């Protein structure tokens, strides 16, 4: 996500992106020694890359840097801006670096949060294309998801006796990449016996589809097909589990994803390589770009900067406990993004006070940053704190954060990528290189996948969130017993909870203590290979705000766009 900025500065982001000099994508590929014949062009400034570029030997030698953040304010703290700026900063100090990011979802683009292409002078371009349809990956994922939904309802309608699916147990939903609350809960199959069996259904946003999670965790095409076939659908009337492979769905679904599985190459404003691929939600799924994209970048660059969505309690925990073990990745450094306005928020400031200097609130809010620093160290990674700079920051507030971080054994650096691009992140880049060169970081998982689901939840809830107690609903307890029978209990967990707090109550800001979390129910993503404990009500199909960002967007006769952040 980009820095949350007033409308005037959002327009600056767009103006910078549209007026920036942009290189033909073959020039960016040449920097990475990619043969021109390996490029699949999507116009002059975007290209897909073949999976054959992945070289495990080079992956093992590359330096992976994870960018995460403190618990964010509603508009985010600028992880993407810092990630892009850090990539540019690393190149400024003479390192061969690239950035690997998620693709934006159209829902937030037209809703409230805007796009996910960075901001100011730390952006990826062509920004408009990236924020809109890009290379069609989301559309392909949507179609693959909905093909499976159509196949399920077709089997139910025809009452195929070799697979007598109980429609009351079907958990697979259709998806669409747009915020539309009216589609959350719907009735399908009305209009007579020829139009399907009437049942409750609904839509999720495409980023929340398990197909999205699968494509981002797949190592190659064969792995993709196996994972698609393992998608859990529901049960037959005699209580037998049904998977996508029972409908012979995986081949056709994979066919729809034949291009979407390939990562996309674009560039930063400073002409450095950016590989953008996939976009799973971070408070529901793993919240990071694909394994294929990360490994492609690591095969081509000595330093690769990547990010994980929302705060470190969500995105970073899932990156380190789920993605890294699946992919065999070992990050060498972690950057923890903080904004002073977010620390004011965690110190009790109201929204209208976020941009008002207040050292007292920053001192109180620092407890949130301190907890995230402690959590990073539990994975064997001492973070570099990036203070994402805003014009409302005071010198006293900046000095306080640096002093407190130093006392905790970590370095805090002012990151000015939005205003200055790579020139404003050279100090941050050097701090990251110094940490890697020192060799003190030794990444390890927080928990063993072989533990029971309850023990895995206890580890994350107590160690990362700081919870003192965990409660399970009757439904959740029943699901745990069923998951054990089906062999899902050895999957890692991917907790679905609010990003606004360490707890499952978004009102508990800062660093809450002595709190209970409640596991309301579970979902399983058997194809992706994880179990989802759900804390509270999780929104898989967002709605539009009272004044959607879409209402401020336009395009003129010459193709000039306004209002797209």
ABEGO torsion letter per residue (X at the ends): XBBBBBAAAAAAAAAAAAABBBBBAAAAAAAAGBBAAABBBBEAABBBBBAAABBAAAAAABBBBBBBBBBBBAAEAGAAAAAAAAAAAAAAAGBBBBBBBBBBBAAAAABAAEBAAEBEABBBOBAAAAABAEAGAAAAAAAAAAAAAAAAAAAAAAGBAABBBBAAABABBBBBBBBBAAAABBBBGBGEAAAEBBBBBEBBBAAABAAAAAAAABABAAAAAAAAAABBAEBBAAGBBBBAAAAGAAAAAAAAAAAAABBBBBBBAAGBBBBBBEBBBAAABAGBBBAAAAAAAAAABABBBBBBBEBAABAAAAAAAAAAAAAGBBBABBBBBBBAAAAAAAAGBBAAAAABBBAAAAAAAAAAAAAAAAAAAAAGBBBBBBBBBBAABBAAAAAAAAAAAAAAGBBBBBBAAAAAEAAAAAAAAAAAAAAAAAGABBBBBABBAABBAAAAAAAAAAAAAGBABBBBBAAAAAAAAAAAAAGAAABBBBBBBBAABABABAABBEBBBGBBBBBABBBBBAAAGBBBBBBEBBBABBBBBABBAAAABBBBAAGBBBGBX
